[in-house]
Structure formats: structure tokens, C-alpha cells
Amino acid sequence: MRKITKCLAAAVILLQTAALPLADTASDMVGAVAPAVSDVRLVGEWSAGDTSGVYRVVIVSDPDAGGTSRLFVQWMKTAEPAPTVDKSVEIAELGQLGVVVFDFTYESDNEGLSLFIDAFDPANGSEAAYELFLKAPDDYLFQPISN
């Protein structure tokens, strides 16, 4: 009888332990992403001297501007033990247009990063396209795509 009681007690403890939520760092990080973040992509590689990494593009729907888009580009160092943000820049010109980004494509090379952005203008119901040529956080060109 004593063995059965010990086995039952052990089983109850195991069941209670299994019911506890497990710590999951990755899940916690995903849960911490703001709902206004509408797109995050790694889009190419960069290097400067002996430092290198990838570009990360983040698009946020700005709740203070009716959900129109703001665009950020980050230089992510990919060194161990974990990636870190080396530099970050907002392309403020896009945010000032009051458009919603719905897609983009990219190219990267040793000169930098090029984004080709498709957007919707909710003010007049039209689509528009823009291009961004980015060499450094303080060295870029953002403009409408001309046909």
C-alpha cells in the first residue's frame, strides 16, 4: 500500500509539473513583437572592414498616422553568440508620404542595398512605387520610381 501511495504521489507531482508553462525564450520574443510591426525581413549582406552581417528591414504601421507605414533599415552584426543591431535608420521620407507599404523587393551588392517598394495611398486610393538606394545610415536616396 505504501508503494502505491508513493507512486500516486509521484504521478501527481509529474502531472502538476507537466501542466506548468515552460519557459520558451523564442516564443517570448515573438510575443513581444508589437502588433504594429507589419513586416520584418533579412534582405542581404553587408561588410565594413572586419565587421559583417545582414540588413534587416522593418515596416511598422504607425497608429499615430492612421496605420500608414514607416520604414526602418538595420545593419545586423551576425557575430556569435547572438546577432546585434549595429546601426539603424528610419527612412523618414516614406513615413511623410502617408502610404501603406504592401510589398517590396531588394538587391544588395558591395555598394549597398536597393529596395523597390510597392505602396498604396489611402488618401486617393492609388498605388505608387518607390526606390531606396542605401549605402550607409546617412547616405541614401529615396524617390518615386520613374518609368
Secondary structure by P-SEA (a helix, b strand, c coil): caaaaaaaaaaaaaaaaaacccccaaaaaaaaccccccccccccccccccbbbbbbbbbbccccccbbbbbbbbbcccccccccccbbbbaaaaaaaccccccccccccccbbbbbbbbbcccccbbbbbbbbbccccccccccccc
